[in-house]
Amino acid sequence: MKKIKIILSILALSLIFVACSDKKQKETQQETVNETVKESVKETMTETQKETENNAVKSEDNIVVEDKESGSDNPKSKEINVKQSEAKELNSDLTAEMQNFLKDYSVTLIESDDLNYNQFPKENLQAIAKYETKDSIGYVVRYGENKIGNAVYYKESTTGVFVVFNGENILGDNNLIKNDSPEEYKEAAKKIIASQVSGEADIKYAY
């Protein structure tokens, strides 16, 4: 009788142990599932965030200049990639100085006689050169991929607007910048300043 009680006790303990083990195993499995789900959700959210950020960058990198005054049913338009160049020459102290100066101004782009863009994203402008005369302050700027312009503010103006004129139109050269290189921009800047500045002027280059 005593042996039977011992055997029954052992069996009872075994069942309890198995039940506990099963419960622990199930808890471990559930924790694993929960962690897997969390990681999956996290990855999905990260991918969605990246996609959203990429789309945002993509949309901010391009602007469309339009002819809004002609009244035509099919107005002219032109897309410009305004993303900044990563060239160190164009990310210079002169660019930082210009950006600080432009805080008090808005910028309008005159791409051609009938194509313009008000409230141009001035933070995308990069300075190549600066000049100052008794009548005006000007920066020769890169305003987009293969795009050079002359940004001018006339001291007597009360509009608070810097106007960027397309450099190709100033010089009559439709292929002024071909490879988006700092060397091309500097050479073109010299030509633009020579064509726009007469008399005394304080001129400096970013590089």
C-alpha positions in Angstrom: 0.0 0.0 0.0 2.8 2.3 0.9 4.5 1.6 -2.5 1.3 2.4 -4.3 1.0 5.7 -2.6 4.6 6.6 -3.5 4.0 5.6 -7.1 0.8 7.7 -7.2 2.7 10.6 -5.7 5.4 10.3 -8.4 2.8 10.2 -11.2 1.0 13.2 -9.8 4.3 15.2 -9.6 5.1 14.1 -13.1 1.8 15.4 -14.4 2.2 18.7 -12.6 5.8 19.0 -14.0 4.6 18.2 -17.6 1.7 20.7 -17.2 4.1 23.4 -16.0 6.6 22.6 -18.8 3.8 22.8 -21.4 2.7 26.1 -19.9 6.2 27.5 -19.9 6.8 26.2 -23.5 3.5 27.9 -24.6 4.5 31.1 -22.9 7.9 31.0 -24.6 6.3 30.3 -27.9 3.9 33.2 -27.4 6.7 35.5 -26.5 8.5 34.5 -29.7 5.5 35.1 -31.8 4.9 38.5 -30.1 8.5 39.6 -30.8 8.3 38.4 -34.4 5.1 40.4 -34.9 6.7 43.5 -33.3 9.7 43.2 -35.5 7.6 42.8 -38.6 5.4 45.8 -37.7 8.6 47.8 -37.0 10.1 46.9 -40.3 6.9 47.7 -42.2 6.7 51.1 -40.5 10.3 51.8 -41.2 9.9 51.0 -44.9 6.8 53.1 -45.0 8.6 56.0 -43.4 11.5 55.7 -45.8 9.2 55.6 -48.8 7.4 58.7 -47.5 10.7 60.5 -46.9 11.9 59.5 -50.4 8.7 60.7 -52.0 8.9 64.0 -50.0 12.6 64.5 -51.1 11.7 63.6 -54.7 8.8 66.1 -54.8 10.9 68.9 -53.2 13.8 68.3 -55.6 11.7 69.4 -58.6 9.8 72.6 -59.4 7.8 73.5 -62.5 8.2 77.0 -63.9 5.1 78.1 -65.8 3.7 80.8 -68.0 0.7 81.8 -65.9 0.0 85.2 -67.7 -0.6 84.2 -71.3 -4.2 83.0 -70.8 -3.4 80.0 -73.0 -5.2 76.7 -72.5 -1.8 75.0 -72.8 0.6 77.3 -71.1 4.4 76.6 -71.4 6.1 74.9 -68.5 9.5 73.6 -67.6 10.6 71.2 -64.9 13.9 72.0 -63.0 15.7 69.8 -60.6 16.7 72.2 -57.8 18.4 69.7 -55.6 21.7 71.2 -54.2 25.0 70.1 -55.6 27.2 68.2 -53.1 30.4 69.7 -54.5 32.4 71.3 -51.7 33.1 74.4 -53.8 29.4 75.2 -53.9 28.9 74.5 -50.2 31.1 77.4 -49.2 31.3 80.2 -46.8 29.9 82.5 -49.5 26.8 80.2 -49.8 26.3 80.4 -46.0 26.7 84.2 -46.1 24.2 84.4 -48.9 21.7 82.2 -47.1 21.9 84.3 -44.0 21.4 87.5 -46.1 18.4 86.0 -47.9 16.5 85.4 -44.7 14.9 88.9 -45.1 14.0 88.4 -48.7 11.9 86.3 -51.0 13.3 85.0 -54.3 11.6 85.0 -57.8 13.1 83.0 -60.6 12.8 84.4 -64.2 13.7 81.4 -66.3 12.7 83.2 -69.5 10.5 86.1 -70.6 7.4 84.0 -70.2 8.4 81.4 -67.6 8.8 82.4 -63.9 8.5 80.9 -60.4 7.5 83.1 -57.5 8.6 82.1 -54.0 11.5 80.1 -55.3 13.0 77.7 -52.6 15.9 80.1 -51.7 17.5 77.5 -49.4 18.5 75.5 -52.6 20.6 78.4 -54.0 24.3 78.0 -53.9 26.7 81.0 -54.4 29.4 81.0 -56.9 30.3 84.7 -56.7 29.1 88.0 -55.2 29.3 91.5 -56.5 28.2 94.9 -55.1 27.9 98.2 -56.9 26.5 101.5 -55.7 23.1 100.5 -57.1 22.8 96.7 -56.5 23.8 93.6 -54.7 24.1 90.5 -56.7 25.0 86.8 -56.4 25.8 84.5 -59.2 24.1 81.3 -58.1 23.6 77.7 -59.0 19.8 77.3 -58.8 19.4 73.8 -60.1 21.1 71.0 -62.0 23.1 72.7 -64.8 21.4 76.0 -64.0 23.2 79.2 -63.3 21.6 82.5 -62.6 22.2 86.1 -61.6 20.4 86.9 -58.4 20.0 90.7 -58.1 18.6 93.1 -55.5 18.4 96.8 -56.4 19.1 99.0 -53.4 16.3 101.4 -54.2 13.7 98.6 -54.4 11.1 98.4 -51.7 9.8 95.0 -52.7 12.1 92.8 -50.6 12.5 90.4 -53.6 15.7 89.0 -55.0 15.2 88.2 -58.7 17.2 85.3 -60.2 17.7 85.8 -64.0 18.6 82.7 -66.0 22.3 83.0 -67.0 21.8 81.3 -70.3 19.4 84.0 -71.4 21.8 86.7 -70.1 24.7 85.4 -72.3 22.6 83.9 -75.1 24.1 80.4 -74.6 21.6 77.6 -74.3 24.3 75.1 -73.2 26.2 77.2 -70.7 26.5 74.5 -68.1 26.7 70.9 -69.3 28.3 68.7 -66.6 27.1 70.5 -63.4 30.8 71.0 -62.4 32.2 73.8 -60.2 34.7 74.7 -63.0 31.9 75.4 -65.5 30.0 77.5 -62.9 33.0 79.7 -62.1 33.8 80.3 -65.8 30.2 81.2 -66.5 30.0 83.4 -63.4 33.0 85.5 -64.7 31.2 86.0 -68.0 27.9 86.9 -66.4 29.5 89.5 -64.0 31.4 91.0 -67.0 28.2 91.4 -68.9 26.2 92.8 -66.0 28.6 95.0 -64.1 30.1 98.2 -65.4 32.1 100.7 -63.4 33.3 100.1 -59.9 32.2 96.9 -58.1 33.4 94.8 -55.2 33.6 91.3 -56.6 34.5 88.0 -54.8 34.3 84.3 -55.7 33.4 81.4 -53.6 36.4 79.3 -54.8 
